[in-house]
Every structure is written in C-alpha cells, then in structure tokens.
Amino acid sequence: MRTTVYVAHWPQLGIVKVGQTILPSRVRRHERNGAQILALIHNATTDLEHTLLAVAAKLGPRAFKTWRDAVPTLGAGGIGFTECFELGPGAITDLMEAVHNADSQH
C-alpha cells in the first residue's frame, strides 16, 4: 500500500516524529499541535518509514516512555509515541539527508 511518509519537528521540544499516513488530517493535526513538517514523501512504502525510523533511532533516544507522556505533544491518545525521538540540530540534518537519499531512490 502506498502512503505518505512524513517527518514532523517540534523545535521548542527538540522532538522529531517519523510517521506514515493515508490521511492528510493527521499531518495537519501535528501542525496544529506546534509541529513544523520537514518532509512529506507521497506514494511511499512502509519500508521507507521503517528505514527512516531506524535512522532516527540511531541518532537519538525515544522522546516518550508511554503514550500518556506524548498526549500534550501528539494529542489523540499519544498515537505514534514510539515514532518520536529527541534529536538535536546535527541529528536532524543527518535524518533529513537520509530522507533525501531515500526519497531519491523510491
């Protein structure tokens, strides 16, 4: 199934989320909750999301221990809390390089 893979960034919190959706409203919800959308890759595969999640996991720790911790940031019951990482500016640059490389191959 083809979806949209996205990278959302909450700069004031130093949190990045790599996710996928078929619903544009999910991305808009993150924007309403203070996120900047750093990347949208349309017609992507689940493999792309998994690749970018693996890169993010190597670059920084998970941002939330439980879904409850994530509710103020993600809303909607903290859905996707395991896809959120604490990344500094250099790590975000590295993640975005991986996004660019992966996007050019898909």
PyMOL commands that set and color helices and strands:
alter all, ss='L'
color gray80, all
select helices_A, chain A and resi 24-32+46-59+67-74+76-78+81-83+89-105
alter helices_A, ss='H'
color red, helices_A
select strands_A, chain A and resi 3-10+15-21+36-44+84-86
alter strands_A, ss='S'
color yellow, strands_A
deselect
rebuild
show_as cartoon
